[in-house]
Amino acid sequence: MRVALMTAALFGLATPAAAQVRNFTLDAAKPYDGDAGFEAPGLFSVKLPPGNYRVTVTLGLPKQATDTTVKAEARRLMLDGVKVPAGRRVERSFVVNVRNAAINPPEVNAPGATMVDLKPREKGGFTWDDRLSLEFVGPKPGVTSVKIEPVQVPTLFLLGDSTVTDQPFEPAASWGQMLTVFLKPDIAVANHAESGESMKSFVMAKRLAKVLESVKPGDTAMIQFGHNDQKANWPQTYAAADTTYRSWMRVFIDEFRRRGVNVILVTSPERRNWTADGHIRSTLADYAAAVKAVGAEEKVPVIDLNAASMRIYEALGSDRAPLAFNDGGKDATHHNNYGAWVLARAVAQGLADARLPIAAHLQSDLKPFDPARPPAPETFALAPSARTSGVRPDGN
């Protein structure tokens, strides 16, 4: 049933006049299948209980060609530039994970919490709001219907910091919100990473508790921390690479293992700092080494994104590598859409190369990717979202 049409300003759009925002209520026991009618960039939002949902969109218009990109929740890339000739229609499906910040209350007299400690920037956003939100963008979007139905599929949980989280505003982006476009519509991605987080703070903010109560046997957890753990000037969350960092990593691994969840460790992408001879100066080598050591000891697979990121930056060179970073390249830590997409492609290749079970969920038409030969940033195009911000993500 359709309810009140809402103004675009409610969603903080940079160009509210160009957007259509429609709200629908959905009976959780029945799939919603109705007309969306988006012929311009816009937002579509449906109130839903937490869970995984298969979304099927019909694309194409009778009298003109269309080019549609679809993002879910906080700019999670689901469909990239689907082109449909005039007079034709195609269906595309993907799976979206919906969650809220509530945690099951603890038993009487037992320690625990009932809510995740959200940061101010997370409140009022699309990630923790009991809604499934879609953004339709592109040179000429053409969405004629949206079908949403609950689905039981495996879930890939992402735990990490600002280089992993779903960055809500252009121009910043992270690999976690791009990985979805390389996956088949038979798995959900639940990105619980957040800017500024370390392993300690992830526990302190009850984020780990939320993930642990959400997982089910057969799910997968990818864990990437390091940028903020290494900050000795953050005494409450600092974890030395050779001691406490490794101990915390084992805690995460053990908690997932006892719940039947597959664990994958990821080394942190490097910052863009150059040596005099034109190579990337590593600032995370000790933490990457710790991840590999714990992975070997615990027999947990490791995706070496730290090494892949350095190969990508050096392949671009010092003059062009800033084209992969946020804030016009002034930010040497956080990425833009291009940089996030390339890192996500490196992660996907790492899953394939390691022949992990989750690799079966990768798109079957992915060509081999060599980090030493990234696509030229000048040729990369991804339809931008409407929501923008000049504030850099937490952490550095």
Secondary structure, 3 states (H helix, E strand, C coil): CECCCCCHHHHCCCCHHHCEEEEEECCCCCCEEEEEEECCCEEEEEECCCEEEEEEEEECCCCCCEEEEEEECCCEEEEEEEEECCCCCEEEEEEEEECECECCCCCCCCCCCCECCCCCCCCCCCCCECEEEEEEEEEECCEEEEEEEECCCCEEEEEECCCCCCCCCECCECHHHHHHHHECCCCEEEECCCCCCCHHHHHHCCHHHHHHHHCCCCCEEEEECCCCCCCCCCCCCCCCCCCHHHHHHHHHHHHHHCCCCEEEEECCCCCCCECCCCCECCCCHHHHHHHHHHHHHHCCCEECHHHHHHHHHHHHCCCCHHHHECHHHCCCCCECHHHHHHHHHHHHHHHHHCCCHHHHHECCCCCCCCCCCCCCHHHCCCCCCCCECCCCCCCC
